Amino acid sequence: MSNHVHSVFKPFLSDLELASLFDQDEDLLLEVSNKPGLSKIMFRLKGRSARECNLALNRKGSFWEHESFDHVIRPGNFDKTIRYVLNNPVKAGLVETWEDWKWSYCRAELLEIWRKK
């Protein structure tokens, strides 16, 4: 999309779960420290993509809004959410089908499900 990005993912651990490990077992903490929470994932995703976008546009400075608009996908709404994300470029009139949007990515096992729908 020209003015926003949709991404659906699940962190290995929530920030709260990760924080609670600091109070427990140091060995366990070392084991999970490479599994970042949502805030760290968003920080890295926005930081790296902002740098790449600024380079591509030959500009400097802030690229993304400071705040992310994240939403919890409630049980039973996963399919609806994925369908919305995949069809967003279609709804915007940028492509005929969601598969034509070259920047879409979907895990292989999910991709086969959505090709059938």
N, CA, C and O atoms as CSV, one atom per row, in Angstrom:
chain,resi,resn,atom,element,x,y,z
A,1,MET,N,N,0.848,-1.171,0.000
A,1,MET,CA,C,0.000,0.000,0.000
A,1,MET,C,C,0.895,1.237,0.000
A,1,MET,O,O,2.016,1.205,0.509
A,2,SER,N,N,0.399,2.296,-0.562
A,2,SER,CA,C,1.224,3.496,-0.676
A,2,SER,C,C,1.346,4.276,0.622
A,2,SER,O,O,2.286,5.054,0.786
A,3,ASN,N,N,0.410,4.083,1.549
A,3,ASN,CA,C,0.454,4.912,2.759
A,3,ASN,C,C,0.338,4.136,4.070
A,3,ASN,O,O,0.250,4.748,5.134
A,4,HIS,N,N,0.335,2.814,4.017
A,4,HIS,CA,C,0.295,2.027,5.242
A,4,HIS,C,C,0.693,0.581,4.954
A,4,HIS,O,O,0.792,0.162,3.801
A,5,VAL,N,N,0.916,-0.159,6.021
A,5,VAL,CA,C,1.339,-1.550,5.917
A,5,VAL,C,C,0.468,-2.383,6.846
A,5,VAL,O,O,0.134,-1.958,7.952
A,6,HIS,N,N,0.107,-3.566,6.384
A,6,HIS,CA,C,-0.576,-4.528,7.237
A,6,HIS,C,C,0.376,-5.698,7.465
A,6,HIS,O,O,1.074,-6.132,6.549
A,7,SER,N,N,0.395,-6.190,8.669
A,7,SER,CA,C,1.209,-7.351,8.988
A,7,SER,C,C,0.483,-8.151,10.059
A,7,SER,O,O,-0.030,-7.589,11.027
A,8,VAL,N,N,0.443,-9.455,9.881
A,8,VAL,CA,C,-0.186,-10.332,10.867
A,8,VAL,C,C,0.883,-11.306,11.331
A,8,VAL,O,O,1.440,-12.058,10.533
A,9,PHE,N,N,1.164,-11.286,12.621
A,9,PHE,CA,C,2.128,-12.211,13.178
A,9,PHE,C,C,1.866,-12.389,14.655
A,9,PHE,O,O,1.136,-11.624,15.284
A,10,LYS,N,N,2.489,-13.428,15.188
A,10,LYS,CA,C,2.365,-13.710,16.613
A,10,LYS,C,C,3.762,-13.812,17.206
A,10,LYS,O,O,4.554,-14.651,16.776
A,11,PRO,N,N,4.074,-12.977,18.180
A,11,PRO,CA,C,5.373,-13.104,18.853
A,11,PRO,C,C,5.455,-14.441,19.583
A,11,PRO,O,O,4.437,-15.007,19.980
A,12,PHE,N,N,6.676,-14.935,19.753
A,12,PHE,CA,C,6.855,-16.171,20.514
A,12,PHE,C,C,6.368,-15.993,21.944
A,12,PHE,O,O,5.736,-16.887,22.507
A,13,LEU,N,N,6.666,-14.830,22.534
A,13,LEU,CA,C,6.271,-14.514,23.900
A,13,LEU,C,C,5.740,-13.095,23.940
A,13,LEU,O,O,6.214,-12.229,23.204
A,14,SER,N,N,4.755,-12.850,24.800
A,14,SER,CA,C,4.284,-11.482,24.993
A,14,SER,C,C,5.329,-10.725,25.817
A,14,SER,O,O,6.163,-11.334,26.488
A,15,ASP,N,N,5.274,-9.397,25.759
A,15,ASP,CA,C,6.183,-8.593,26.576
A,15,ASP,C,C,6.021,-8.925,28.056
A,15,ASP,O,O,7.002,-8.951,28.799
A,16,LEU,N,N,4.789,-9.179,28.485
A,16,LEU,CA,C,4.527,-9.512,29.884
A,16,LEU,C,C,5.161,-10.851,30.256
A,16,LEU,O,O,5.763,-10.981,31.322
A,17,GLU,N,N,5.026,-11.846,29.376
A,17,GLU,CA,C,5.642,-13.151,29.635
A,17,GLU,C,C,7.164,-13.029,29.697
A,17,GLU,O,O,7.807,-13.623,30.562
A,18,LEU,N,N,7.727,-12.258,28.780
A,18,LEU,CA,C,9.167,-12.077,28.766
A,18,LEU,C,C,9.645,-11.374,30.034
A,18,LEU,O,O,10.651,-11.762,30.629
A,19,ALA,N,N,8.919,-10.340,30.439
A,19,ALA,CA,C,9.289,-9.606,31.656
A,19,ALA,C,C,9.220,-10.505,32.886
A,19,ALA,O,O,10.065,-10.402,33.775
A,20,SER,N,N,8.228,-11.378,32.944
A,20,SER,CA,C,8.091,-12.250,34.115
A,20,SER,C,C,9.266,-13.216,34.233
A,20,SER,O,O,9.586,-13.667,35.333
A,21,LEU,N,N,9.908,-13.536,33.120
A,21,LEU,CA,C,11.053,-14.443,33.155
A,21,LEU,C,C,12.264,-13.806,33.824
A,21,LEU,O,O,13.115,-14.508,34.369
A,22,PHE,N,N,12.343,-12.477,33.784
A,22,PHE,CA,C,13.448,-11.789,34.444
A,22,PHE,C,C,13.438,-12.076,35.943
A,22,PHE,O,O,14.488,-12.091,36.587
A,23,ASP,N,N,12.260,-12.302,36.485
A,23,ASP,CA,C,12.128,-12.533,37.920
A,23,ASP,C,C,12.290,-13.999,38.299
A,23,ASP,O,O,12.257,-14.340,39.481
A,24,GLN,N,N,12.464,-14.868,37.307
A,24,GLN,CA,C,12.484,-16.296,37.615
A,24,GLN,C,C,13.879,-16.892,37.489
A,24,GLN,O,O,14.685,-16.796,38.415
A,25,ASP,N,N,14.159,-17.491,36.377
A,25,ASP,CA,C,15.348,-18.318,36.202
A,25,ASP,C,C,16.262,-17.699,35.144
A,25,ASP,O,O,15.844,-17.502,34.003
A,26,GLU,N,N,17.511,-17.392,35.519
A,26,GLU,CA,C,18.441,-16.779,34.571
A,26,GLU,C,C,18.749,-17.694,33.396
A,26,GLU,O,O,18.903,-17.212,32.274
A,27,ASP,N,N,18.844,-19.003,33.620
A,27,ASP,CA,C,19.102,-19.933,32.526
A,27,ASP,C,C,17.945,-19.933,31.531
A,27,ASP,O,O,18.154,-19.976,30.319
A,28,LEU,N,N,16.728,-19.886,32.056
A,28,LEU,CA,C,15.549,-19.836,31.197
A,28,LEU,C,C,15.528,-18.532,30.417
A,28,LEU,O,O,15.161,-18.511,29.243
A,29,LEU,N,N,15.917,-17.457,31.061
A,29,LEU,CA,C,15.954,-16.157,30.386
A,29,LEU,C,C,16.913,-16.182,29.200
A,29,LEU,O,O,16.593,-15.648,28.138
A,30,LEU,N,N,18.080,-16.794,29.364
A,30,LEU,CA,C,19.026,-16.887,28.259
A,30,LEU,C,C,18.445,-17.685,27.099
A,30,LEU,O,O,18.711,-17.390,25.934
A,31,GLU,N,N,17.663,-18.682,27.423
A,31,GLU,CA,C,17.061,-19.537,26.398
A,31,GLU,C,C,16.028,-18.788,25.558
A,31,GLU,O,O,15.913,-19.049,24.360
A,32,VAL,N,N,15.275,-17.865,26.157
A,32,VAL,CA,C,14.204,-17.184,25.433
A,32,VAL,C,C,14.549,-15.762,25.027
A,32,VAL,O,O,13.737,-15.099,24.381
A,33,SER,N,N,15.722,-15.278,25.384
A,33,SER,CA,C,16.047,-13.887,25.102
A,33,SER,C,C,16.132,-13.587,23.610
A,33,SER,O,O,16.075,-12.422,23.215
A,34,ASN,N,N,16.265,-14.608,22.779
A,34,ASN,CA,C,16.295,-14.381,21.335
A,34,ASN,C,C,14.894,-14.391,20.720
A,34,ASN,O,O,14.757,-14.358,19.497
A,35,LYS,N,N,13.864,-14.436,21.550
A,35,LYS,CA,C,12.479,-14.409,21.080
A,35,LYS,C,C,11.839,-13.101,21.540
A,35,LYS,O,O,11.267,-13.040,22.628
A,36,PRO,N,N,11.933,-12.060,20.718
A,36,PRO,CA,C,11.477,-10.733,21.150
A,36,PRO,C,C,9.962,-10.625,21.266
A,36,PRO,O,O,9.219,-11.354,20.609
A,37,GLY,N,N,9.526,-9.708,22.108
A,37,GLY,CA,C,8.110,-9.408,22.251
A,37,GLY,C,C,7.646,-8.453,21.162
A,37,GLY,O,O,8.437,-8.020,20.324
A,38,LEU,N,N,6.373,-8.130,21.179
A,38,LEU,CA,C,5.772,-7.303,20.125
A,38,LEU,C,C,6.435,-5.932,20.013
A,38,LEU,O,O,6.687,-5.467,18.901
A,39,SER,N,N,6.722,-5.281,21.129
A,39,SER,CA,C,7.301,-3.935,21.042
A,39,SER,C,C,8.672,-3.957,20.375
A,39,SER,O,O,8.997,-3.054,19.604
A,40,LYS,N,N,9.469,-4.966,20.659
A,40,LYS,CA,C,10.783,-5.058,20.029
A,40,LYS,C,C,10.654,-5.421,18.549
A,40,LYS,O,O,11.407,-4.914,17.718
A,41,ILE,N,N,9.713,-6.287,18.221
A,41,ILE,CA,C,9.480,-6.650,16.818
A,41,ILE,C,C,9.092,-5.409,16.019
A,41,ILE,O,O,9.628,-5.165,14.938
A,42,MET,N,N,8.161,-4.631,16.557
A,42,MET,CA,C,7.715,-3.421,15.844
A,42,MET,C,C,8.842,-2.399,15.738
A,42,MET,O,O,8.996,-1.758,14.699
A,43,PHE,N,N,9.627,-2.240,16.793
A,43,PHE,CA,C,10.754,-1.301,16.772
A,43,PHE,C,C,11.725,-1.663,15.653
A,43,PHE,O,O,12.148,-0.802,14.882
A,44,ARG,N,N,12.068,-2.928,15.575
A,44,ARG,CA,C,13.021,-3.371,14.552
A,44,ARG,C,C,12.420,-3.303,13.149
A,44,ARG,O,O,13.086,-2.872,12.207
A,45,LEU,N,N,11.190,-3.720,13.012
A,45,LEU,CA,C,10.524,-3.695,11.710
A,45,LEU,C,C,10.406,-2.269,11.179
A,45,LEU,O,O,10.725,-2.003,10.020
A,46,LYS,N,N,9.949,-1.363,12.028
A,46,LYS,CA,C,9.784,0.024,11.603
A,46,LYS,C,C,11.137,0.702,11.376
A,46,LYS,O,O,11.280,1.497,10.447
A,47,GLY,N,N,12.130,0.394,12.216
A,47,GLY,CA,C,13.444,1.009,12.058
A,47,GLY,C,C,14.115,0.610,10.756
A,47,GLY,O,O,14.612,1.459,10.015
A,48,ARG,N,N,14.124,-0.671,10.485
A,48,ARG,CA,C,14.778,-1.164,9.265
A,48,ARG,C,C,14.040,-0.703,8.013
A,48,ARG,O,O,14.665,-0.255,7.052
A,49,SER,N,N,12.725,-0.810,8.019
A,49,SER,CA,C,11.970,-0.423,6.833
A,49,SER,C,C,12.032,1.085,6.601
A,49,SER,O,O,12.063,1.526,5.452
A,50,ALA,N,N,12.050,1.884,7.673
A,50,ALA,CA,C,12.173,3.340,7.521
A,50,ALA,C,C,13.499,3.691,6.858
A,50,ALA,O,O,13.560,4.544,5.973
A,51,ARG,N,N,14.552,3.024,7.297
A,51,ARG,CA,C,15.874,3.280,6.696
A,51,ARG,C,C,15.864,2.944,5.213
A,51,ARG,O,O,16.333,3.732,4.392
A,52,GLU,N,N,15.332,1.777,4.868
A,52,GLU,CA,C,15.299,1.353,3.466
A,52,GLU,C,C,14.416,2.280,2.617
A,52,GLU,O,O,14.777,2.627,1.492
A,53,CYS,N,N,13.274,2.671,3.156
A,53,CYS,CA,C,12.380,3.579,2.424
A,53,CYS,C,C,13.029,4.940,2.216
A,53,CYS,O,O,12.955,5.509,1.126
A,54,ASN,N,N,13.662,5.458,3.254
A,54,ASN,CA,C,14.342,6.749,3.123
A,54,ASN,C,C,15.466,6.681,2.097
A,54,ASN,O,O,15.658,7.620,1.325
A,55,LEU,N,N,16.205,5.586,2.082
A,55,LEU,CA,C,17.253,5.420,1.070
A,55,LEU,C,C,16.651,5.388,-0.331
A,55,LEU,O,O,17.154,6.043,-1.243
A,56,ALA,N,N,15.576,4.626,-0.499
A,56,ALA,CA,C,14.928,4.512,-1.815
A,56,ALA,C,C,14.355,5.849,-2.278
A,56,ALA,O,O,14.344,6.138,-3.475
A,57,LEU,N,N,13.882,6.662,-1.341
A,57,LEU,CA,C,13.277,7.955,-1.673
A,57,LEU,C,C,14.286,9.106,-1.608
A,57,LEU,O,O,13.933,10.263,-1.839
A,58,ASN,N,N,15.543,8.781,-1.290
A,58,ASN,CA,C,16.601,9.784,-1.177
A,58,ASN,C,C,16.208,10.904,-0.215
A,58,ASN,O,O,16.292,12.089,-0.538
A,59,ARG,N,N,15.776,10.488,0.979
A,59,ARG,CA,C,15.361,11.458,1.986
A,59,ARG,C,C,15.868,11.033,3.350
A,59,ARG,O,O,16.397,9.932,3.499
A,60,LYS,N,N,15.715,11.888,4.341
A,60,LYS,CA,C,16.114,11.608,5.722
A,60,LYS,C,C,14.970,11.970,6.649
A,60,LYS,O,O,14.011,12.627,6.247
A,61,GLY,N,N,15.082,11.534,7.894
A,61,GLY,CA,C,14.097,11.906,8.900
A,61,GLY,C,C,13.092,10.819,9.181
A,61,GLY,O,O,13.205,9.694,8.695
A,62,SER,N,N,12.107,11.178,9.976
A,62,SER,CA,C,11.065,10.224,10.367
A,62,SER,C,C,10.317,9.727,9.135
A,62,SER,O,O,10.077,10.472,8.185
A,63,PHE,N,N,9.966,8.478,9.179
A,63,PHE,CA,C,9.206,7.902,8.068
A,63,PHE,C,C,7.839,7.424,8.538
A,63,PHE,O,O,6.819,7.772,7.943
A,64,TRP,N,N,7.816,6.629,9.601
A,64,TRP,CA,C,6.574,6.080,10.130
A,64,TRP,C,C,6.020,6.969,11.238
A,64,TRP,O,O,6.759,7.714,11.882
A,65,GLU,N,N,4.732,6.878,11.446
A,65,GLU,CA,C,4.125,7.492,12.623
A,65,GLU,C,C,4.734,6.827,13.852
A,65,GLU,O,O,5.123,5.659,13.807
A,66,HIS,N,N,4.814,7.567,14.937
A,66,HIS,CA,C,5.408,7.016,16.155
A,66,HIS,C,C,4.603,5.819,16.656
A,66,HIS,O,O,5.178,4.806,17.054
A,67,GLU,N,N,3.304,5.931,16.640
A,67,GLU,CA,C,2.422,4.890,17.182
A,67,GLU,C,C,2.061,3.867,16.102
A,67,GLU,O,O,1.813,4.228,14.951
A,68,SER,N,N,2.034,2.606,16.482
A,68,SER,CA,C,1.525,1.543,15.621
A,68,SER,C,C,0.090,1.262,16.025
A,68,SER,O,O,-0.264,1.377,17.199
A,69,PHE,N,N,-0.712,0.906,15.083
A,69,PHE,CA,C,-2.106,0.585,15.375
A,69,PHE,C,C,-2.242,-0.932,15.357
A,69,PHE,O,O,-2.620,-1.534,14.351
A,70,ASP,N,N,-1.927,-1.520,16.486
A,70,ASP,CA,C,-1.975,-2.969,16.566
A,70,ASP,C,C,-3.314,-3.422,17.134
A,70,ASP,O,O,-3.958,-2.713,17.907
A,71,HIS,N,N,-3.704,-4.599,16.736
A,71,HIS,CA,C,-4.975,-5.172,17.156
A,71,HIS,C,C,-4.770,-6.640,17.496
A,71,HIS,O,O,-4.002,-7.336,16.832
A,72,VAL,N,N,-5.439,-7.098,18.505
A,72,VAL,CA,C,-5.445,-8.514,18.836
A,72,VAL,C,C,-6.484,-9.182,17.942
A,72,VAL,O,O,-7.608,-8.695,17.818
A,73,ILE,N,N,-6.112,-10.285,17.328
A,73,ILE,CA,C,-7.068,-11.037,16.516
A,73,ILE,C,C,-7.786,-12.000,17.443
A,73,ILE,O,O,-7.181,-12.918,17.998
A,74,ARG,N,N,-9.047,-11.788,17.598
A,74,ARG,CA,C,-9.849,-12.594,18.512
A,74,ARG,C,C,-10.096,-13.987,17.921
A,74,ARG,O,O,-10.090,-14.168,16.703
A,75,PRO,N,N,-10.311,-14.952,18.797
A,75,PRO,CA,C,-10.609,-16.310,18.313
A,75,PRO,C,C,-11.778,-16.282,17.329
A,75,PRO,O,O,-12.796,-15.634,17.570
A,76,GLY,N,N,-11.613,-16.988,16.235
A,76,GLY,CA,C,-12.648,-17.046,15.212
A,76,GLY,C,C,-12.537,-15.961,14.153
A,76,GLY,O,O,-13.278,-15.995,13.170
A,77,ASN,N,N,-11.631,-14.993,14.321
A,77,ASN,CA,C,-11.491,-13.901,13.352
A,77,ASN,C,C,-10.218,-13.971,12.521
A,77,ASN,O,O,-9.946,-13.064,11.734
A,78,PHE,N,N,-9.443,-15.022,12.680
A,78,PHE,CA,C,-8.185,-15.111,11.947
A,78,PHE,C,C,-8.409,-15.096,10.435
A,78,PHE,O,O,-7.774,-14.321,9.720
A,79,ASP,N,N,-9.305,-15.947,9.949
A,79,ASP,CA,C,-9.572,-16.004,8.505
A,79,ASP,C,C,-10.043,-14.663,7.964
A,79,ASP,O,O,-9.594,-14.224,6.905
A,80,LYS,N,N,-10.935,-14.020,8.679
A,80,LYS,CA,C,-11.455,-12.724,8.257
A,80,LYS,C,C,-10.337,-11.677,8.188
A,80,LYS,O,O,-10.289,-10.870,7.260
A,81,THR,N,N,-9.452,-11.703,9.167
A,81,THR,CA,C,-8.353,-10.751,9.213
A,81,THR,C,C,-7.381,-10.979,8.057
A,81,THR,O,O,-6.973,-10.026,7.393
A,82,ILE,N,N,-7.016,-12.216,7.819
A,82,ILE,CA,C,-6.099,-12.534,6.712
A,82,ILE,C,C,-6.736,-12.139,5.385
A,82,ILE,O,O,-6.074,-11.557,4.526
A,83,ARG,N,N,-8.000,-12.446,5.216
A,83,ARG,CA,C,-8.710,-12.076,3.984
A,83,ARG,C,C,-8.683,-10.560,3.791
A,83,ARG,O,O,-8.449,-10.080,2.682
A,84,TYR,N,N,-8.919,-9.808,4.861
A,84,TYR,CA,C,-8.890,-8.339,4.783
A,84,TYR,C,C,-7.505,-7.841,4.364
A,84,TYR,O,O,-7.386,-6.997,3.475
A,85,VAL,N,N,-6.467,-8.367,5.006
A,85,VAL,CA,C,-5.103,-7.927,4.709
A,85,VAL,C,C,-4.721,-8.260,3.272
A,85,VAL,O,O,-4.196,-7.408,2.554
A,86,LEU,N,N,-4.979,-9.487,2.852
A,86,LEU,CA,C,-4.617,-9.887,1.489
A,86,LEU,C,C,-5.385,-9.097,0.430
A,86,LEU,O,O,-4.839,-8.793,-0.631
A,87,ASN,N,N,-6.632,-8.765,0.706
A,87,ASN,CA,C,-7.448,-8.074,-0.291
A,87,ASN,C,C,-7.377,-6.554,-0.213
A,87,ASN,O,O,-8.031,-5.871,-1.000
A,88,ASN,N,N,-6.603,-6.014,0.711
A,88,ASN,CA,C,-6.503,-4.564,0.844
A,88,ASN,C,C,-6.028,-3.882,-0.440
A,88,ASN,O,O,-6.620,-2.872,-0.820
A,89,PRO,N,N,-4.995,-4.375,-1.131
A,89,PRO,CA,C,-4.578,-3.747,-2.391
A,89,PRO,C,C,-5.624,-3.891,-3.500
A,89,PRO,O,O,-5.705,-3.043,-4.388
A,90,VAL,N,N,-6.414,-4.949,-3.453
A,90,VAL,CA,C,-7.492,-5.138,-4.427
A,90,VAL,C,C,-8.563,-4.075,-4.197
A,90,VAL,O,O,-9.020,-3.424,-5.136
A,91,LYS,N,N,-8.954,-3.912,-2.935
A,91,LYS,CA,C,-9.957,-2.909,-2.576
A,91,LYS,C,C,-9.505,-1.500,-2.950
A,91,LYS,O,O,-10.324,-0.658,-3.318
A,92,ALA,N,N,-8.199,-1.247,-2.854
A,92,ALA,CA,C,-7.657,0.068,-3.204
A,92,ALA,C,C,-7.527,0.259,-4.720
A,92,ALA,O,O,-7.164,1.340,-5.183
A,93,GLY,N,N,-7.825,-0.794,-5.489
A,93,GLY,CA,C,-7.767,-0.690,-6.950
A,93,GLY,C,C,-6.362,-0.781,-7.519
A,93,GLY,O,O,-6.123,-0.362,-8.652
A,94,LEU,N,N,-5.434,-1.323,-6.750
A,94,LEU,CA,C,-4.045,-1.401,-7.202
A,94,LEU,C,C,-3.748,-2.659,-8.006
A,94,LEU,O,O,-2.826,-2.676,-8.821
A,95,VAL,N,N,-4.528,-3.711,-7.775
A,95,VAL,CA,C,-4.369,-4.978,-8.497
A,95,VAL,C,C,-5.738,-5.616,-8.675
A,95,VAL,O,O,-6.708,-5.230,-8.022
A,96,GLU,N,N,-5.802,-6.590,-9.561
A,96,GLU,CA,C,-7.065,-7.301,-9.805
A,96,GLU,C,C,-7.323,-8.378,-8.755
A,96,GLU,O,O,-8.453,-8.541,-8.295
A,97,THR,N,N,-6.273,-9.115,-8.377
A,97,THR,CA,C,-6.406,-10.164,-7.364
A,97,THR,C,C,-5.303,-9.995,-6.331
A,97,THR,O,O,-4.271,-9.384,-6.611
A,98,TRP,N,N,-5.521,-10.536,-5.134
A,98,TRP,CA,C,-4.530,-10.376,-4.073
A,98,TRP,C,C,-3.198,-11.010,-4.436
A,98,TRP,O,O,-2.149,-10.561,-3.976
A,99,GLU,N,N,-3.234,-12.056,-5.261
A,99,GLU,CA,C,-1.989,-12.715,-5.659
A,99,GLU,C,C,-1.133,-11.853,-6.579
A,99,GLU,O,O,0.061,-12.113,-6.734
A,100,ASP,N,N,-1.724,-10.832,-7.189
A,100,ASP,CA,C,-0.983,-9.931,-8.074
A,100,ASP,C,C,-0.161,-8.898,-7.309
A,100,ASP,O,O,0.732,-8.279,-7.886
A,101,TRP,N,N,-0.446,-8.701,-6.023
A,101,TRP,CA,C,0.283,-7.712,-5.224
A,101,TRP,C,C,1.629,-8.307,-4.845
A,101,TRP,O,O,1.702,-9.200,-4.001
A,102,LYS,N,N,2.704,-7.810,-5.470
A,102,LYS,CA,C,4.014,-8.455,-5.308
A,102,LYS,C,C,4.599,-8.329,-3.911
A,102,LYS,O,O,5.551,-9.037,-3.581
A,103,TRP,N,N,4.056,-7.449,-3.088
A,103,TRP,CA,C,4.598,-7.278,-1.742
A,103,TRP,C,C,3.844,-8.083,-0.690
A,103,TRP,O,O,4.149,-7.991,0.499
A,104,SER,N,N,2.861,-8.870,-1.120
A,104,SER,CA,C,2.172,-9.738,-0.163
A,104,SER,C,C,3.057,-10.934,0.158
A,104,SER,O,O,3.769,-11.453,-0.702
A,105,TYR,N,N,2.994,-11.349,1.392
A,105,TYR,CA,C,3.677,-12.566,1.803
A,105,TYR,C,C,2.745,-13.329,2.717
A,105,TYR,O,O,2.080,-12.748,3.575
A,106,CYS,N,N,2.702,-14.617,2.529
A,106,CYS,CA,C,1.899,-15.478,3.373
A,106,CYS,C,C,2.654,-16.803,3.496
A,106,CYS,O,O,3.159,-17.335,2.507
A,107,ARG,N,N,2.725,-17.326,4.717
A,107,ARG,CA,C,3.408,-18.609,4.907
A,107,ARG,C,C,2.852,-19.647,3.950
A,107,ARG,O,O,1.660,-19.641,3.643
A,108,ALA,N,N,3.712,-20.534,3.479
A,108,ALA,CA,C,3.346,-21.511,2.452
A,108,ALA,C,C,2.106,-22.319,2.819
A,108,ALA,O,O,1.221,-22.514,1.987
A,109,GLU,N,N,2.041,-22.789,4.064
A,109,GLU,CA,C,0.892,-23.621,4.441
A,109,GLU,C,C,-0.410,-22.821,4.468
A,109,GLU,O,O,-1.480,-23.385,4.239
A,110,LEU,N,N,-0.337,-21.530,4.741
A,110,LEU,CA,C,-1.531,-20.685,4.693
A,110,LEU,C,C,-1.849,-20.247,3.273
A,110,LEU,O,O,-3.015,-20.085,2.911
A,111,LEU,N,N,-0.816,-20.058,2.478
A,111,LEU,CA,C,-1.003,-19.614,1.103
A,111,LEU,C,C,-1.867,-20.595,0.326
A,111,LEU,O,O,-2.743,-20.184,-0.435
A,112,GLU,N,N,-1.628,-21.877,0.510
A,112,GLU,CA,C,-2.426,-22.893,-0.191
A,112,GLU,C,C,-3.894,-22.821,0.217
A,112,GLU,O,O,-4.779,-23.017,-0.615
A,113,ILE,N,N,-4.155,-22.545,1.480
A,113,ILE,CA,C,-5.536,-22.407,1.948
A,113,ILE,C,C,-6.211,-21.233,1.263
A,113,ILE,O,O,-7.352,-21.348,0.814
A,114,TRP,N,N,-5.499,-20.074,1.176
A,114,TRP,CA,C,-6.108,-18.871,0.618
A,114,TRP,C,C,-6.225,-18.920,-0.894
A,114,TRP,O,O,-7.060,-18.215,-1.459
A,115,ARG,N,N,-5.430,-19.714,-1.559
A,115,ARG,CA,C,-5.572,-19.859,-3.012
A,115,ARG,C,C,-6.863,-20.603,-3.343
A,115,ARG,O,O,-7.422,-20.424,-4.425
A,116,LYS,N,N,-7.334,-21.429,-2.428
A,116,LYS,CA,C,-8.547,-22.222,-2.644
A,116,LYS,C,C,-9.813,-21.414,-2.385
A,116,LYS,O,O,-10.904,-21.830,-2.776
A,117,LYS,N,N,-9.676,-20.239,-1.716
A,117,LYS,CA,C,-10.863,-19.467,-1.341
A,117,LYS,C,C,-11.235,-18.464,-2.394
A,117,LYS,O,O,-12.212,-17.733,-2.234
